[in-house]
């Protein structure tokens, strides 16, 4: 509790402070050097700063000076250029928080620029990646970051040449492994391990078609340097063209094989009362005498499978060639990350192709030749990329159209092969699926493992699509 004797002393101190403030403000006749702190106007009188108590915005121009300053008690008023009277409040008693606010306002512009640069840097590290030598950034600044002219970047040529051979070895291991295992061991294509690898490869091919190729093509055709497409469904239309061409090639090929297949000759019936006398039927003894007909049916089936694998490999080769090109033209800042992703990509895609080549009814030499084409195609693309490295511009409209078209067309091929020839046929969902190869008749363990491998192939390859 404050003693009553102290109250007169407090009143005296307050009166002295008010008189001192009144004496200070009454000596000021004008204020000038008016400026804004945010939305608040301030003016100077000597070394003292006064806040002008008027409503204003940050964009509103403040009067250069106020004159005719006078006091009403402890309050100070001045007259503006428009003749209106405004109140001014001295800032001598500003708190520590107010001083911090003023310092923050003074450095606001600098901080904004610094934060903008930091956001761009973080965006370049975490939200930007390369497709066909083009840096795609996800975020608010993505549209502002596109440069249509060729961008000079750092390229470590010796590193790219060295890793070319690593890609070659990895691709060869992936594609040759299933072929060598089935050719030089007791593991056959009906083995559960081989079945699991085949379904994993099926998932890889389907994910490659949709997540990698179709997405890459969409990015190419949506690039700002290409301008606005008059037909927005260009990517899907080209995919359908690849899909239809794959179907057409296989359809015509199967018709040709059927036309060349010799008809089975039915021997004369031995018993007129038996069903074997009906046209198109023969007895077991007669069937044993028909080697020409039975032998001709098996090669026709093998040729049909071979044609399907040819179509599959054609789509993969187009894609792999572009992969090699896009890898080497990426800047050093992203090259090693992209290389690691492509390394796994080639391994998985090689396994997918190798498991389809291995059971074909052709010689090991021909199988090895098909596998070798896949093994060398990505290094060839890398070599082409190194050759054009100093002149390649991924944002050139003609380049964008060429790469986008090839990606979308390859996606159509892989959609047909992956969904129809691999997925549907392996699971016995299309006519012509052989019972011994169909998972429709597999046991629960084999079915479960095959299903898991199929989903795993889709999931892993889709995850790689985050970086490539």
C-alpha positions in Angstrom: 0.0 0.0 0.0 1.3 3.5 -0.9 1.5 5.8 2.2 -0.7 8.9 1.9 2.4 11.1 2.5 3.9 10.0 -0.8 0.9 11.1 -2.9 1.8 14.7 -3.0 5.3 13.8 -4.2 3.9 11.7 -7.1 1.6 14.5 -8.1 4.5 16.9 -8.2 6.6 14.5 -10.4 3.7 14.1 -12.8 3.1 17.8 -13.0 6.9 18.4 -13.7 6.9 15.8 -16.5 3.8 17.2 -18.1 5.2 20.7 -17.9 8.5 19.5 -19.4 6.7 17.8 -22.3 4.5 20.8 -22.9 7.5 23.1 -22.9 9.2 20.8 -25.4 6.2 20.6 -27.8 5.3 24.2 -27.4 8.7 25.2 -28.7 8.1 23.4 -32.0 6.4 25.4 -34.7 6.8 23.1 -37.7 7.8 19.5 -38.6 9.4 18.3 -41.8 11.1 15.4 -43.5 7.9 13.4 -43.3 8.1 9.7 -44.2 6.3 6.5 -43.8 6.9 3.4 -41.6 4.6 0.9 -43.1 1.2 2.6 -43.0 2.1 5.1 -40.3 3.4 8.6 -41.2 6.3 10.2 -39.2 7.8 13.7 -39.3 11.0 15.1 -37.9 11.6 18.2 -35.7 15.3 18.5 -35.3 16.4 15.1 -33.9 13.0 14.3 -32.5 10.5 12.1 -34.4 6.8 12.6 -34.2 4.0 10.2 -35.3 1.2 11.9 -37.3 -2.0 10.5 -36.0 -3.9 10.2 -39.2 -5.3 7.2 -41.1 -3.0 6.4 -44.1 -1.9 3.5 -46.2 1.5 2.4 -47.3 0.9 3.7 -50.8 -0.6 7.0 -49.8 1.7 10.0 -50.1 2.5 11.8 -46.9 2.7 15.6 -46.7 6.2 16.9 -46.9 5.8 19.1 -43.8 3.3 20.4 -41.3 3.4 24.0 -40.0 1.6 26.2 -37.4 2.3 23.6 -34.6 0.7 24.5 -31.2 -0.2 22.7 -28.0 -3.6 22.0 -26.4 -2.5 20.9 -22.9 -0.1 18.0 -23.4 -1.3 17.4 -27.0 0.5 18.8 -30.0 -1.3 19.8 -33.2 0.0 21.1 -36.6 -1.6 22.3 -39.7 -1.2 20.4 -43.0 -0.9 21.8 -46.6 -4.7 21.3 -47.0 -5.4 23.5 -43.9 -6.6 20.6 -41.8 -5.3 20.2 -38.3 -3.6 16.9 -37.3 -2.3 15.6 -34.0 1.3 14.7 -33.6 2.7 12.4 -30.8 6.3 12.4 -29.8 8.2 9.1 -30.2 10.6 9.8 -27.3 8.9 7.2 -25.2 8.9 4.4 -27.8 9.2 1.0 -26.2 11.8 -1.6 -27.0 9.2 -3.6 -29.0 8.5 -0.5 -31.2 12.2 0.0 -31.8 12.4 -3.6 -33.0 9.4 -3.1 -35.3 11.1 0.0 -36.8 14.3 -2.0 -37.4 12.3 -4.8 -39.0 10.4 -2.4 -41.2 13.7 -0.7 -42.3 15.2 -4.1 -43.3 12.0 -5.5 -44.7 13.0 -5.1 -48.3 16.3 -6.7 -47.8 14.8 -9.6 -45.9 12.2 -10.2 -48.6 14.9 -10.4 -51.3 17.0 -12.7 -49.2 14.0 -15.0 -48.5 13.1 -15.0 -52.2 16.6 -16.1 -53.1 16.6 -18.8 -50.4 13.2 -20.1 -51.7 14.5 -20.4 -55.2 17.6 -22.2 -53.9 15.5 -24.7 -51.9 13.2 -25.2 -54.9 16.2 -25.9 -57.1 17.4 -28.6 -54.7 14.2 -30.3 -53.7 11.5 -29.6 -56.3 13.4 -29.5 -59.6 14.6 -32.4 -61.8 15.6 -33.0 -65.4 13.7 -34.6 -68.2 15.4 -34.7 -71.5 17.9 -32.0 -70.4 15.1 -29.7 -69.3 14.8 -28.6 -65.7 11.3 -28.9 -64.4 10.5 -27.2 -61.2 7.4 -27.8 -59.1 6.1 -24.8 -57.1 5.1 -21.2 -57.4 8.3 -20.1 -59.0 8.2 -22.9 -61.5 6.7 -20.8 -64.3 9.2 -18.1 -63.8 12.2 -20.4 -63.8 11.8 -21.7 -67.4 14.6 -20.5 -69.7 14.0 -21.3 -73.4 17.5 -20.4 -74.5 20.3 -22.9 -74.1 21.6 -22.8 -70.5 25.3 -23.2 -69.9 25.9 -25.9 -67.3 28.8 -27.7 -65.8 29.4 -31.2 -67.4 32.0 -33.7 -66.1 32.7 -35.5 -69.3 35.1 -38.1 -67.9 32.6 -39.1 -65.2 29.9 -39.5 -67.9 32.2 -41.7 -70.1 33.1 -43.8 -67.1 29.5 -44.4 -66.0 28.5 -45.3 -69.5 30.3 -48.6 -69.0 28.5 -49.0 -65.6 25.2 -48.7 -67.4 26.3 -51.2 -70.0 27.3 -53.7 -67.4 24.1 -53.2 -65.3 21.8 -53.5 -68.4 23.6 -56.7 -69.5 23.4 -58.3 -66.1 19.6 -57.6 -65.9 18.7 -58.9 -69.3 21.2 -61.8 -69.6 20.6 -63.3 -66.2 17.2 -65.0 -66.9 18.5 -66.3 -70.2 21.7 -67.8 -68.8 19.9 -69.3 -65.8 17.3 -71.1 -67.9 19.8 -72.1 -70.6 22.6 -73.5 -68.4 20.8 -74.7 -65.3 17.8 -76.9 -64.3 15.7 -73.8 -63.6 13.0 -73.7 -66.2 10.5 -71.1 -67.2 7.8 -72.9 -65.1 9.9 -72.6 -61.9 8.2 -70.4 -59.2 11.3 -68.1 -59.0 11.1 -67.5 -62.7 7.4 -66.9 -62.6 7.9 -64.3 -59.8 10.5 -62.6 -61.9 8.2 -62.5 -64.9 5.4 -60.9 -63.0 7.8 -58.4 -61.4 8.9 -57.5 -64.9 5.3 -57.1 -66.0 4.8 -54.6 -63.3 7.9 -52.8 -64.3 6.8 -52.5 -68.0 3.3 -51.2 -67.1 4.7 -48.6 -64.7 7.3 -47.6 -67.3 4.6 -47.0 -69.8 2.3 -44.9 -67.6 4.5 -43.3 -64.9 7.7 -42.7 -66.9 6.9 -42.5 -70.6 3.4 -41.0 -70.6 4.4 -38.5 -67.9 7.6 -37.5 -69.6 5.7 -36.9 -72.9 3.1 -34.8 -71.1 5.9 -32.7 -69.6 7.4 -32.2 -73.0 4.2 -31.1 -74.6 3.2 -28.9 -71.7 6.6 -27.0 -71.7 6.1 -23.3 -71.9 8.8 -22.9 -74.6 6.6 -25.0 -76.9 3.7 -22.7 -76.4 0.0 -23.7 -76.0 -1.0 -26.8 -77.9 -4.1 -26.3 -80.1 -5.0 -30.0 -79.3 -4.6 -30.6 -75.6 -4.9 -34.4 -75.8 -1.8 -34.7 -78.0 0.0 -37.0 -75.6 -2.9 -39.4 -75.3 -3.5 -39.4 -79.1 0.1 -40.4 -79.8 -0.1 -43.1 -77.1 -3.2 -44.5 -78.9 -1.2 -44.5 -82.2 1.5 -46.6 -80.6 -1.1 -48.9 -79.1 -3.0 -49.4 -82.3 0.2 -50.0 -84.3 1.3 -52.7 -81.9 -2.1 -54.4 -82.2 -2.0 -54.1 -85.9 1.5 -55.7 -86.2 0.6 -58.6 -84.0 -2.8 -59.1 -85.7 -1.3 -59.2 -89.2 1.6 -61.4 -88.0 -0.8 -63.9 -86.4 -2.9 -64.0 -89.6 0.2 -64.7 -91.7 1.4 -67.4 -89.3 -2.1 -69.1 -89.4 -2.1 -68.9 -93.2 1.3 -70.6 -93.5 0.5 -73.3 -91.0 -0.2 -76.6 -92.9 -3.6 -78.2 -92.2 -3.7 -81.5 -90.3 -4.3 -84.5 -92.6 -6.9 -86.9 -91.0 -6.2 -90.6 -91.9 -9.1 -92.9 -93.0 -11.3 -94.0 -90.1 -10.8 -97.5 -88.8 -14.2 -97.9 -87.2 -17.2 -96.4 -88.9 -19.2 -96.6 -85.7 -16.8 -94.6 -83.7 -16.8 -90.8 -83.3 -13.4 -90.7 -85.0 -15.3 -91.1 -88.3 -16.5 -87.5 -87.9 -14.5 -84.9 -89.8 -11.8 -83.3 -87.8 -11.4 -86.1 -85.3 -8.9 -88.9 -85.3 -8.1 -91.9 -83.0 -5.2 -91.9 -80.6 -3.4 -94.2 -83.0 -4.0 -91.9 -85.9 -2.9 -88.9 -83.8 0.4 -90.6 -83.3 0.8 -90.8 -87.0 0.4 -87.1 -87.5 3.9 -85.7 -86.7 3.8 -83.1 -89.5 0.6 -81.5 -88.2 1.6 -81.4 -84.5 5.1 -80.2 -85.2 3.8 -77.4 -87.3 1.5 -76.2 -84.6 4.3 -75.8 -82.0 6.6 -73.6 -84.1 3.6 -71.4 -85.0 2.9 -70.8 -81.3 6.6 -70.1 -80.7 6.7 -67.6 -83.6 3.6 -65.9 -82.1 5.4 -65.5 -78.8 8.5 -64.3 -80.6 6.7 -61.6 -82.4 5.2 -60.3 -79.2 8.6 -60.1 -77.6 9.9 -58.3 -80.7 7.2 -55.6 -80.2 8.0 -55.4 -76.6 11.7 -54.9 -77.3 11.0 -52.3 -79.9 9.2 -50.1 -77.4 11.9 -50.6 -74.8 14.7 -49.8 -77.2 13.1 -46.5 -78.2 12.7 -45.6 -74.5 16.2 -46.7 -73.5 17.8 -44.7 -76.3 16.1 -41.5 -74.9 17.1 -42.5 -71.3 20.8 -42.5 -72.3 20.4 -39.1 -74.0 18.5 -37.5 -71.1 21.0 -38.8 -68.5 24.1 -37.2 -69.9 22.6 -33.8 -70.7 21.4 -33.3 -67.1 23.6 -30.8 -65.2 26.2 -32.1 -62.7 24.1 -30.9 -59.8 21.5 -33.6 -60.6 23.5 -36.0 -62.7 24.5 -38.5 -60.0 21.0 -38.7 -58.5 19.5 -39.3 -62.0 22.3 -41.9 -62.7 21.4 -43.9 -59.6 17.7 -43.9 -60.6 18.5 -44.9 -64.2 20.8 -47.7 -62.9 17.9 -49.4 -61.1 15.6 -48.6 -64.0 17.8 -50.4 -66.5 18.3 -53.4 -64.1 14.6 -53.9 -63.6 13.7 -53.3 -67.2 16.4 -55.8 -68.3 14.9 -58.4 -66.0 11.5 -57.8 -67.5 12.8 -58.3 -71.0 15.1 -61.2 -70.2 12.3 -63.2 -68.6 10.3 -62.9 -71.8 13.2 -63.8 -74.1 14.3 -66.8 -72.0 11.4 -69.2 -72.7 11.3 -68.4 -76.5 11.8 -71.5 -78.7 14.9 -70.1 -80.4 18.6 -70.8 -80.0 20.7 -69.3 -77.2 22.7 -67.3 -79.8 19.5 -65.6 -81.0 18.4 -64.9 -77.5 21.8 -63.4 -76.7 21.5 -61.2 -79.7 18.2 -59.8 -78.6 19.5 -59.3 -75.1 22.6 -57.6 -76.4 20.5 -55.0 -78.3 19.0 -53.9 -75.0 22.3 -53.9 -73.2 24.0 -51.5 -75.6 21.1 -49.2 -76.6 21.3 -47.0 -73.5 25.1 -46.5 -73.7 24.6 -45.6 -77.4 22.1 -43.0 -76.3 24.6 -41.7 -73.7 27.3 -41.5 -76.4 25.0 -39.5 -78.6 24.3 -37.2 -75.7 28.0 -36.6 -75.0 28.5 -35.8 -78.7 25.9 -33.1 -78.7 26.3 -32.0 -75.1 27.6 -28.5 -75.9 24.9 -27.7 -78.4 21.9 -29.5 -77.0 18.9 -27.4 -76.0 16.2 -29.4 -74.4 13.8 -26.4 -74.5 14.0 -26.0 -78.3 10.5 -26.6 -79.7 11.6 -29.1 -82.3 13.5 -31.1 -79.6 10.5 -31.0 -77.3 8.2 -32.3 -80.0 10.6 -35.1 -81.1 11.2 -36.4 -77.5 7.6 -36.1 -76.5 6.4 -38.0 -79.6 8.9 -40.8 -79.1 8.0 -41.1 -75.4 4.3 -41.2 -76.0 4.6 -43.6 -78.9 6.8 -45.9 -76.9 4.3 -45.7 -74.0 1.6 -47.0 -76.4 3.7 -50.0 -77.4 4.4 -50.9 -73.8 0.8 -50.5 -72.8 -0.2 -53.0 -75.4 2.5 -55.5 -74.6 2.4 -55.0 -70.8 -1.3 -55.1 -70.3 -2.4 -57.5 -73.1 0.5 -59.8 -74.0 2.0 -60.0 -70.5 -0.5 -59.2 -67.8 -3.7 -60.5 -69.3 -2.2 -63.5 -71.1 -0.1 -64.7 -68.1 -3.1 -64.7 -65.9 -5.3 -66.5 -68.4 -7.6 -63.7 -69.1 -7.4 -63.7 -72.9 -8.2 -66.4 -75.4 -5.1 -68.4 -76.5 -3.5 -68.5 -73.1 -1.9 -71.9 -72.6 -3.0 -73.7 -69.5 0.5 -74.7 -68.4 1.6 -71.1 -68.5 -1.5 -69.5 -67.0 -1.7 -68.4 -63.4 -5.4 -68.9 -63.6 -4.7 -72.6 -62.6 -1.8 -72.0 -60.2 -2.0 -72.9 -56.5 -2.6 -70.3 -53.8 1.1 -69.9 -52.9 2.2 -69.4 -56.5 -0.7 -67.0 -57.2 0.0 -64.9 -54.1 3.7 -64.7 -54.8 3.1 -63.8 -58.4 0.5 -61.1 -57.4 2.9 -59.6 -54.9 5.7 -59.5 -57.5 3.4 -57.8 -60.0 2.5 -55.1 -57.5 6.1 -54.7 -56.3 7.2 -54.1 -59.9 4.6 -51.4 -60.4 5.3 -49.8 -57.0 9.1 -49.8 -57.2 9.2 -48.4 -60.8 6.6 -45.8 -59.9 8.7 -44.7 -57.0 11.7 -44.2 -59.3 9.4 -41.9 -61.3 9.7 -39.3 -58.6 13.3 -38.6 -59.6 13.4 -39.6 -63.3 
